[in-house]
């Protein structure tokens, strides 16, 4: 059984949140920290855009660029997660698709612990026009692709991944409520499924339980290291304060 860090950084602004994910990946690559599962939320609300996505005049307000690809995500009514580990970790297949699948299965197990029944990760049925609509839409939650988590065909969790030769970072957004209309009609929230709220740590505890159940990971609750915290400040100021 592997022992990982479990970090909950709570509510922070978009630049800080993205800086933390990258700082953890850098610290892991340098051998300073173990594999890490992190949970976080966004205050004030913010839009994260994919690494290769161009800013669009239809996207207003706070905008931050992720280190991963994919489409724009409206944050503020969601819980975000990130996973940082080695590409040689025996818990995961050595390719991006296999890693997506393993993490999706763990997240699905966590949701089932809450009484929510997502669609099967492997071989799930997507709408026939999902691929076409994915290439046309600006917004992540307007459509679902393989390994993203859906309930009755509607998207609940969207994820993106960045891989280096020795490290991978995957992060994603779990829709808690649909307080904004930008999430689209093909998405669904925890509130709609189970009357779930953000209060307490039930959601994070259940999701981490899913990783323990499916991957055999043991977690220790920790904070960012001093090295990571200093790196976050630098990345937030120098990189994530601008597009």
Phi and psi in degrees as a GROMACS rama.xvg file:
@    title "Ramachandran Plot"
@    xaxis  label "Phi"
@    yaxis  label "Psi"
@TYPE xy
-83.1903  148.599  UNK-2
-109.296  122.189  UNK-3
-114.066  161.322  UNK-4
-79.6592  145.312  UNK-5
-120.084  117.904  UNK-6
-123.442  131.546  UNK-7
-120.117  107.28  UNK-8
-91.5594  0.0834815  UNK-9
67.8558  -149.062  UNK-10
-85.7023  127.542  UNK-11
-151.672  167.876  UNK-12
-75.7715  167.269  UNK-13
-61.1621  -43.8787  UNK-14
-61.695  -42.1037  UNK-15
-63.2543  -46.5068  UNK-16
-59.1698  -43.3187  UNK-17
-72.1323  -33.5364  UNK-18
-64.884  -38.2866  UNK-19
-63.2808  -46.4091  UNK-20
-57.5213  -44.3764  UNK-21
-69.7082  -38.7274  UNK-22
-62.1707  -40.5731  UNK-23
-62.8373  -42.3213  UNK-24
-62.4145  -41.2308  UNK-25
-66.1037  -46.0997  UNK-26
-63.3647  -37.7692  UNK-27
-65.0098  -45.4441  UNK-28
-58.6096  -35.6232  UNK-29
-83.4176  2.29309  UNK-30
75.6702  18.579  UNK-31
-88.593  -23.6193  UNK-32
-139.622  157.731  UNK-33
-82.4421  178.619  UNK-34
-54.7537  146.344  UNK-35
-139.265  135.175  UNK-36
-109.464  126.622  UNK-37
-125.603  143.401  UNK-38
-119.968  145.922  UNK-39
-160.716  161.843  UNK-40
-133.234  175.243  UNK-41
-121.76  125.629  UNK-42
-152.453  114.989  UNK-43
-76.7898  168.249  UNK-44
-54.1631  147.591  UNK-45
-151.909  155.742  UNK-46
-104.879  127.113  UNK-47
-102.223  134.498  UNK-48
-112.654  153.973  UNK-49
-67.014  158.784  UNK-50
-56.127  -36.8375  UNK-51
-99.5324  1.77031  UNK-52
-84.7998  136.584  UNK-53
-84.9844  139.924  UNK-54
-57.5267  144.278  UNK-55
-125.648  140.786  UNK-56
-63.724  -16.7389  UNK-57
-78.5382  -11.5023  UNK-58
-99.2367  112.759  UNK-59
-111.474  157.685  UNK-60
91.7031  -157.11  UNK-61
-63.844  129.326  UNK-62
-134.358  133.62  UNK-63
-131.719  144.898  UNK-64
-93.4732  129.256  UNK-65
-78.0766  162.39  UNK-66
-82.6019  -10.0023  UNK-67
-104.031  169.913  UNK-68
-85.2801  -160.209  UNK-69
98.6182  -169.926  UNK-70
-104.024  173.78  UNK-71
-66.1461  142.491  UNK-72
-128.169  129.485  UNK-73
-84.2046  119.81  UNK-74
-108.724  149.23  UNK-75
138.82  -22.5174  UNK-76
-120.646  30.5792  UNK-77
-140.423  167.42  UNK-78
-113.757  129.968  UNK-79
-103.017  151.772  UNK-80
-130.404  157.331  UNK-81
-143.348  146.975  UNK-82
-124.853  127.107  UNK-83
-125.251  126.482  UNK-84
-158.316  -176.72  UNK-85
-88.3403  146.65  UNK-86
-67.5018  -15.2698  UNK-87
-98.5505  8.25135  UNK-88
-64.8967  125.501  UNK-89
-66.5219  -12.3904  UNK-90
-74.1699  -17.2954  UNK-91
-124.327  143.846  UNK-92
-59.4793  155.695  UNK-93
-89.4736  40.4124  UNK-94
-149.749  162.255  UNK-95
-65.9762  -40.1597  UNK-96
-64.7821  -43.4389  UNK-97
-66.1644  -36.9105  UNK-98
-67.8658  -43.7055  UNK-99
-53.2663  -47.0898  UNK-100
-64.3784  -44.6136  UNK-101
-61.6863  -42.4171  UNK-102
-69.5069  -38.8457  UNK-103
-61.7651  -39.5784  UNK-104
-64.908  -39.6539  UNK-105
-64.9907  -44.4776  UNK-106
-63.8211  -39.8637  UNK-107
-61.8098  -40.8937  UNK-108
-63.0145  -38.3491  UNK-109
-64.563  -39.7838  UNK-110
-66.9603  -39.1329  UNK-111
-63.3826  -31.2301  UNK-112
-63.4557  -24.3657  UNK-113
-89.6319  -2.49889  UNK-114
90.6287  11.3805  UNK-115
-100.125  137.179  UNK-116
-115.311  88.6153  UNK-117
-66.6455  162.374  UNK-118
-65.0095  151.656  UNK-119
-55.8556  140.004  UNK-120
-68.5585  -46.3845  UNK-121
-88.0563  132.989  UNK-122
69.7652  20.8782  UNK-123
-72.4351  154.214  UNK-124
-87.9384  124.886  UNK-125
-110.428  156.629  UNK-126
-57.2864  144.673  UNK-127
-59.748  -28.7578  UNK-128
-96.7656  12.0724  UNK-129
-63.6042  -41.9339  UNK-130
-65.0249  -43.3231  UNK-131
-61.7467  -46.3492  UNK-132
-67.8568  -31.4536  UNK-133
-60.5363  -40.8346  UNK-134
-75.0743  -16.8757  UNK-135
-96.7738  -24.2425  UNK-136
-89.1132  149.776  UNK-137
-83.1817  -22.6546  UNK-138
-108.671  133.301  UNK-139
-59.027  -43.2157  UNK-140
-84.6196  8.67  UNK-141
-84.6438  -8.51262  UNK-142
-161.925  164.399  UNK-143
-124.918  145.169  UNK-144
-122.383  177.744  UNK-145
-56.1287  142.246  UNK-146
75.4536  -3.51897  UNK-147
-85.1761  150.877  UNK-148
-94.2936  126.091  UNK-149
-125.335  158.872  UNK-150
-127.973  119.075  UNK-151
52.7806  39.0521  UNK-152
82.3032  -2.52006  UNK-153
-104.543  139.291  UNK-154
-75.6805  129.7  UNK-155
-111.479  -37.6095  UNK-156
-131.545  126.632  UNK-157
-111.614  140.946  UNK-158
-136.812  158.977  UNK-159
-145.361  154.124  UNK-160
-136.145  145.174  UNK-161
-125.387  131.75  UNK-162
-122.034  137.755  UNK-163
-113.71  174.514  UNK-164
-55.468  -33.9256  UNK-165
-119.141  -6.4884  UNK-166
-139.344  145.71  UNK-167
-127.308  148.156  UNK-168
-124  123.231  UNK-169
-123.591  130.477  UNK-170
-134.334  161.229  UNK-171
-160.578  174.182  UNK-172
-124.8  129.609  UNK-173
-108.465  115.594  UNK-174
-73.4815  115.027  UNK-175
-89.4948  -43.6315  UNK-176
-145.437  166.643  UNK-177
-110.062  55.3998  UNK-178
-67.3019  -23.1666  UNK-179
-112.779  150.429  UNK-180
-81.6291  -9.18278  UNK-181
-67.823  -16.275  UNK-182
-71.8464  -17.6292  UNK-183
88.2833  157.776  UNK-184
-73.2461  -14.8082  UNK-185
-95.608  16.7707  UNK-186
-113.453  165.487  UNK-187
-144.729  148.942  UNK-188
-112.827  162.016  UNK-189
-62.3104  -35.3153  UNK-190
-61.3527  -42.6593  UNK-191
-69.0155  -33.7051  UNK-192
-80.2111  -37.5177  UNK-193
-143.46  13.5073  UNK-194
62.2155  30.0207  UNK-195
-81.3233  140.961  UNK-196
-118.381  171.398  UNK-197
-82.0451  -4.24043  UNK-198
-68.6629  140.094  UNK-199
75.8507  -175.523  UNK-200
-111.454  21.1  UNK-201
-59.0867  -43.6126  UNK-202
-66.001  -49.2797  UNK-203
-64.6429  -37.7434  UNK-204
-64.8578  -41.0018  UNK-205
-68.128  -40.858  UNK-206
-66.5382  -42.8524  UNK-207
-65.2108  -33.842  UNK-208
-59.878  -36.4363  UNK-209
-61.5531  -37.283  UNK-210
-68.8405  -38.0147  UNK-211
-65.1877  -43.317  UNK-212
-67.0562  -43.2196  UNK-213
-91.944  -30.4731  UNK-214
-113.454  -8.79559  UNK-215
73.311  26.2667  UNK-216
-85.3714  134.385  UNK-217
-101.841  134.353  UNK-218
-110.085  145.519  UNK-219
-122.212  127.019  UNK-220
-73.5327  125.463  UNK-221
-141.367  173.639  UNK-222
-107.713  170.096  UNK-223
-60.11  146.477  UNK-224
-73.0337  164.263  UNK-225
-59.9933  -38.3084  UNK-226
-62.6979  -45.5337  UNK-227
-63.556  -42.7157  UNK-228
-61.2241  -41.0871  UNK-229
-66.6786  -38.9376  UNK-230
-67.1432  -37.1223  UNK-231
-59.8848  -45.8993  UNK-232
-58.9139  -42.5089  UNK-233
-68.0716  -45.9759  UNK-234
-64.8484  -40.8088  UNK-235
-62.4565  -38.9827  UNK-236
-79.3507  -42.2135  UNK-237
-89.5553  -27.5446  UNK-238
-118.785  -47.592  UNK-239
-94.7122  6.23517  UNK-240
-88.4668  -1.3069  UNK-241
-145.222  159.988  UNK-242
